[in-house]
Amino acid sequence: MLPDGSATFAGWAPHLDLEPLAVAERPLLAGTLAAPWLTAGLEQRALALAASTLVPEHFGEIAGRRIAHVDKRLRPSTSV
């Protein structure tokens, strides 16, 4: 999420690359973490991104593979 309200896909598990912030450094981020763009509407923005981009892409990928598999199974065998 960016301050302008835009959202992008960061990967399936970007949090796995994160490390805890040192206790001494946490006060440095207090203002940023309280910013309105981080505290309001995050879930709605994430759902909107998923519904408009991620789900259709995933559906297209899975549907393409499944249709190819079904077509292959339904195609008559050409071996004699």
Secondary structure, 3 states (H helix, E strand, C coil): CCCCCCCCCCCCCHHHHCCCCCHHHHHHHHHHHCCHHHHCCHHHHHHHHHHHHHHHHHHHHHHHHHHHHHHHHHCCCCCC
